Amino acid sequence: MTEDPRRRLPSVTRLLELTALPANRLTVSLIEAELARERAALKENAKPHSEQELVRRVQNAVARSGPGLTEVLNGTGVVVHTNIGRSPLSELAGSMALRAALGYSDLEFDLLGGRRSSRQDHLQSLLTLLTGAEAAVVVNNNAAAVFLALVTLAQGRQVVISRGELVEIGGSFRVPDIMAASGTELVEVGTTNRTRLSDYERAIGPKTAALLRVHPSNFQIRGFTERADPVALAELAHAKGLVMIDDLGSGSLWPLPGEPDVASRVRQGADVVTFSGDKLLGGPQAGIAAGRRQVIDQMKRHPLYRALRPDKMTVAALRATLWQTLVEPDKIPVRQMVTADPIALRRLARRLLAQLKRRGVSASLRAKGGVAGGGSLPDVELAGVAVSIDPGARSAADVQARLRQGPVALLVQVEDGMIVVDVRCLPAKRISEVADILAACLLH
Ligand SMILES: *Cc1c(COP(=O)(O)O)cnc(C)c1O
């Protein structure tokens, strides 16, 4: 009779010793979980893992349970990448958020008057300056801004929207669902490809509260299309005593072909324009509603506002980002990456190529289009450059998966069996680290 292999399993103490991990509640419970998994597998007559393998597993489990999120280097060329946190903050915005987080600040305190104030005051003047609107209110994300606008301005009444704008923005933001949740009744007009002013006009009745325009931010309808002119639509709303709500999604605070800019929409007569803080603006996750003072004040006074208001780190980071938009826009990473000069990108790609060659990895340069991403500029391809690497003996998909699993993950794309690393969103000062990660993965 052979001995039950479960009796040969190392103890928790032995694994703590071998891994050189500190004995705390977290490491002990991760070791116990690993041992329980092994015991269950052995009970089903699985082949025992070596002590060395158990040590490796525990170390991986501990690495994945650290106090921080895993850092990702973005080699995809998608600037506002939804899955990896959208906009990287500027140095200034990040340090202002950290300062607000670590200490006390004048978040809701008027230091001159010694009185309570509003956290919105920190953003008000910058936002009105940048958008031309009379007033603005900031909440946690753009979905919340749209929701607050609908609840405040149209709950229990009807909102008219074009069938071409009933969009879904990734996952759970679907315009019809948001409208249902806000207690407003959706009135669809026109068709998927063509909606005229007269379609809106015919749908307006005694229960109508607002006209809603939604920027179809992540797709394009081409061909036989027509959308009502925003100025005419706002005029129609006002003539009928309705509110004009314009959800821009990303929006832009600087003129950018292919993306509606916020100031123009305000000028064209929208009563509320909503947009995200962490798409092309390049700030923290936030939703901004800019518009007529009377309308914005109503939104701020609604009881739901309290549930949606931004925290101090967001206020600090957004204030810094708005300040930089006015004073030093070139220091905002999203802006740098979207407007990156193809010649500078080529230079960066050459540097990565040279570093890879030095490490024995053969690679070549190729032209590659980047995208703004995150529901911005869906139709615009940004001219860029990538490094293309032959994965050798492994499959490209295998290498791509391994690159995701290191202590710092590197996201790359696979095209025609090659590993493609777009340099647009890689920080220049970390190029040699990128080369190290690639070399370690390809050569070992
Ligand atoms: C992205 C987007 C939203 C949602 O914004 P979040 O900041 O993700 O909440 C809403 N509407 C449009 C048109 C969008 O593009």
The ligand as a Gaussian input file, in Angstrom:
#p B3LYP/6-31G(d) Opt

LIG

0 1
 C      -19.425000      57.246000     -23.100000
 C      -20.784000      57.779000     -23.295000
 C      -21.700000      57.845000     -22.233000
 C      -21.378000      57.317000     -20.870000
 O      -20.359000      58.069000     -20.286000
 P      -19.580000      57.480000     -19.003000
 O      -18.611000      58.568000     -18.660000
 O      -18.949000      56.227000     -19.458000
 O      -20.584000      57.243000     -17.946000
 C      -22.936000      58.388000     -22.477000
 N      -23.284000      58.830000     -23.695000
 C      -22.437000      58.784000     -24.746000
 C      -22.894000      59.299000     -26.074000
 C      -21.152000      58.262000     -24.582000
 O      -20.297000      58.203000     -25.618000

